[in-house]
Amino acid sequence: MSEIRLYVTTTEAVAEAVLNALSDLFGEEDYAIATQEVDEVKEIWEASIYMTADQEADIAIVFAELVSQAFPDLTVEREVLPDIDWITKSLEGLKPVRAGRFLVHGSHDKDKVKANDIGLLIDAGQAFGTGHHGTTAGCLSAIDRVLKSRQITNALDLGTGSGVLAIAVRKMARIPVVATDIDPVAIRVARDNVRLNGISEGVHLATAPGFHHPVFSDHGPFDLIIANILARPLMKLAPELVQNLSDRGTVILSGILAAQRWKVIAAYNGAGLKHMKTTWMNGWVTIELRR
């Protein structure tokens, strides 16, 4: 099915305001919302929301009403995106990314890993998570910080995608890690990445929607749970996620727009966790909470 982009063209400040307004309207839904600079010389920016063709009718009405009421000088434009593997295309030629002790790199940049680095080899693939996105980089920085400061005996990477976060934990701490995803393609990609990173044991992968799979009861409760998903499912999962956390456990959450952070924190406060730290990166936040 075709993917549609609805967008407005404006200044950086107004694009940021539109982004915040879109986040308030759609932030709890599974839509991608973004700003980008399209003309550096003229300082022209776009604020966009992405959707599939069957979702367009309802979103277009709400977006048009928002613009007419709050930004009457702007015009909503529409683009049908070509059917391209955007993940692979967007990662072509990306340089290594450093987050704490971790260095995420492709096969062509193995020589960039220094003696004290923990190298994470992740090539472009079909699953999300390469370290170049603010949510993944934020999680890696939080993992580095938590593993240095707390005694962690096991971990869960919920919504593992490429497996990069599970690989990071295993390489740094040598503790057992469970990595799950609802998408079997992601699990196949993660399994390949685990092997490419020289890990022969200690990472248990499973296709598992929610917390109903026996892998959680078999391997939990967990001292560390990492979930880089989206704000809405994170809030829904809060009670079950905390049930699978050990008595001294730590939680790292990401996939959260800055405007959504208080709703997510409130959901986990209500489930019995205390907010410890929020890390900001490129409009996204990573939240650390503890028992």
NORTAJO-V208608 format. One record per backbone hydrogen bond with DSSP energy under -1.0 kcal/mol. CO is the residue of the C=O (numbers start at 0). NH is the residue of the N-H. Records with the same first field share a line. If there is no record, write none. Layout:
CO = NH  NH
This chain:
1 = 52
2 = 80
3 = 50
4 = 78
5 = 48
6 = 76
7 = 46
9 = 44
10 = 14
11 = 15
12 = 16
13 = 17
14 = 18
15 = 19
16 = 20
17 = 21
18 = 22
19 = 23
20 = 24
21 = 25
22 = 26
25 = 28
28 = 30
31 = 49
33 = 47
35 = 45
38 = 42  43
43 = 37  38
44 = 9
45 = 35
46 = 7
47 = 33
48 = 5
50 = 3
51 = 54
54 = 58
55 = 59
56 = 60
57 = 61
58 = 62
59 = 63
60 = 64
61 = 65
62 = 66
63 = 67
64 = 68
65 = 69
66 = 70
70 = 73
76 = 6
78 = 4
81 = 83
83 = 85
84 = 88
85 = 89
86 = 90
90 = 93
96 = 103
98 = 101
100 = 117
101 = 98
102 = 119
103 = 96
104 = 121
105 = 108
106 = 109
108 = 111
109 = 112
113 = 116
117 = 102
119 = 104
127 = 161
132 = 136
133 = 137
134 = 138
135 = 139
136 = 140
137 = 141
138 = 142
139 = 143
140 = 144
141 = 145
142 = 146
143 = 147
144 = 148
145 = 149
153 = 223
154 = 177
155 = 225
156 = 179
159 = 162
162 = 166
163 = 167
164 = 168
165 = 169
166 = 170
167 = 171
168 = 172
169 = 173
175 = 154
176 = 203
177 = 156
178 = 205
179 = 158  159
180 = 207
182 = 186
183 = 187
184 = 188
185 = 189
186 = 190
187 = 191
188 = 192
189 = 193
190 = 194
191 = 195
192 = 196
193 = 198
194 = 197
201 = 176
203 = 178
205 = 180
208 = 211
212 = 215
213 = 217
214 = 218
215 = 219
221 = 245
222 = 249
223 = 155
224 = 251
225 = 157
226 = 253
229 = 233
230 = 234
231 = 235
232 = 236
236 = 240
237 = 241
238 = 242
239 = 243
241 = 244
243 = 221
245 = 248
248 = 290
249 = 224
250 = 288
251 = 226
252 = 286
253 = 228
255 = 284
256 = 259
257 = 260
259 = 263
260 = 264
261 = 265
262 = 266
263 = 267
264 = 268
265 = 269
267 = 272
268 = 271
273 = 289
276 = 287
278 = 285
280 = 283
282 = 257
283 = 280
285 = 278
286 = 252
287 = 275  276
288 = 250
289 = 273
